[in-house]
Amino acid sequence: MLHYASIFLIVGLVAAMLGFWGIAGRAADIAKIVFLVFISLFYVTLLFGYEVI
């Protein structure tokens, strides 16, 4: 999940450098959402002690 957030962040940064503001904004929004989901799942895993692997 963190991998997807990283990919969307890179896509957003490249699009912003090239001037595609709409695409960059959407990719950055998706990256934020995916990152927040990853962090929340990570904390739930720590809280309940589930084995991820």
Backbone hydrogen bonds in HBPLUS format (Angstrom, degrees):
<---DONOR---> <-ACCEPTOR-->    atom                        ^
c    i                          cat <-CA-CA->   ^        H-A-AA   ^      H-
h    n   atom  resd res      DA  || num        DHA   H-A  angle D-A-AA Bond
n    s   type  num  typ     dist DA aas  dist angle  dist       angle   num
A0005-ALA N   A0001-MET O   3.16 MM   4  6.53 158.0  2.21 149.0 154.7     1
A0006-SER N   A0002-LEU O   2.97 MM   4  6.18 153.1  2.05 143.8 151.0     2
A0007-ILE N   A0003-HIS O   2.97 MM   4  6.27 154.7  2.04 147.7 154.6     3
A0008-PHE N   A0004-TYR O   2.98 MM   4  6.22 168.5  2.00 155.3 157.3     4
A0009-LEU N   A0005-ALA O   2.95 MM   4  6.08 148.9  2.05 142.4 151.5     5
A0010-ILE N   A0006-SER O   2.96 MM   4  6.20 159.7  2.00 150.2 154.8     6
A0011-VAL N   A0007-ILE O   2.93 MM   4  6.18 162.1  1.96 153.3 158.6     7
A0012-GLY N   A0008-PHE O   2.90 MM   4  6.01 155.6  1.96 141.6 148.6     8
A0013-LEU N   A0009-LEU O   2.92 MM   4  6.18 154.5  1.99 148.1 154.9     9
A0014-VAL N   A0010-ILE O   2.94 MM   4  6.12 164.2  1.96 153.8 157.6    10
A0015-ALA N   A0011-VAL O   2.94 MM   4  6.03 162.2  1.97 147.7 153.2    11
A0016-ALA N   A0012-GLY O   2.92 MM   4  6.03 147.2  2.03 140.1 149.3    12
A0017-MET N   A0013-LEU O   3.01 MM   4  6.23 152.2  2.09 144.0 151.0    13
A0018-LEU N   A0014-VAL O   3.05 MM   4  6.30 143.8  2.18 143.4 153.3    14
A0019-GLY N   A0015-ALA O   2.99 MM   4  6.12 114.9  2.43 134.6 150.1    15
A0020-PHE N   A0015-ALA O   2.86 MM   5  5.15 151.6  1.94 156.2 152.6    16
A0019-GLY N   A0016-ALA O   3.25 MM   3  5.04 146.8  2.36  92.8 102.5    17
A0024-ALA N   A0020-PHE O   2.89 MM   4  6.01 162.8  1.92 157.4 163.2    18
A0025-GLY N   A0021-TRP O   2.91 MM   4  5.96 156.4  1.97 144.1 150.2    19
A0026-ARG N   A0022-GLY O   3.10 MM   4  6.30 161.1  2.14 145.4 150.2    20
A0027-ALA N   A0023-ILE O   2.91 MM   4  6.08 166.4  1.92 154.2 158.2    21
A0028-ALA N   A0024-ALA O   2.94 MM   4  6.02 155.8  2.00 144.6 151.5    22
A0029-ASP N   A0025-GLY O   2.92 MM   4  6.11 152.8  2.00 143.9 151.6    23
A0030-ILE N   A0026-ARG O   2.94 MM   4  6.18 162.4  1.97 152.9 157.1    24
A0031-ALA N   A0027-ALA O   2.92 MM   4  6.09 155.5  1.99 143.4 150.6    25
A0032-LYS N   A0028-ALA O   2.96 MM   4  6.20 153.6  2.03 145.9 152.4    26
A0033-ILE N   A0029-ASP O   3.04 MM   4  6.31 162.4  2.07 151.2 155.4    27
A0034-VAL N   A0030-ILE O   2.92 MM   4  6.09 172.2  1.92 157.4 159.5    28
A0035-PHE N   A0031-ALA O   2.94 MM   4  5.97 155.5  2.00 143.0 150.4    29
A0036-LEU N   A0032-LYS O   2.92 MM   4  6.12 157.3  1.97 148.5 154.4    30
A0037-VAL N   A0033-ILE O   2.98 MM   4  6.25 155.7  2.04 150.6 157.3    31
A0038-PHE N   A0034-VAL O   2.94 MM   4  6.16 157.3  2.00 145.5 152.0    32
A0039-ILE N   A0035-PHE O   2.91 MM   4  6.17 163.2  1.94 152.7 156.6    33
A0040-SER N   A0036-LEU O   2.95 MM   4  6.11 162.3  1.98 146.9 151.9    34
A0041-LEU N   A0037-VAL O   2.95 MM   4  6.13 161.5  1.98 151.2 156.1    35
A0042-PHE N   A0038-PHE O   2.88 MM   4  6.04 149.5  1.97 146.9 156.2    36
A0043-TYR N   A0039-ILE O   2.98 MM   4  6.26 156.7  2.03 151.2 156.0    37
A0044-VAL N   A0040-SER O   3.03 MM   4  6.25 155.8  2.09 146.3 153.1    38
A0045-THR N   A0041-LEU O   2.95 MM   4  6.09 155.5  2.01 143.5 150.2    39
A0046-LEU N   A0042-PHE O   2.96 MM   4  6.26 154.1  2.03 145.5 152.6    40
A0047-LEU N   A0043-TYR O   2.82 MM   4  5.97 155.4  1.88 146.4 153.6    41
A0048-PHE N   A0044-VAL O   2.99 MM   4  6.14 165.8  2.01 153.6 155.8    42
A0049-GLY N   A0045-THR O   2.80 MM   4  5.48 129.1  2.06 138.4 150.6    43
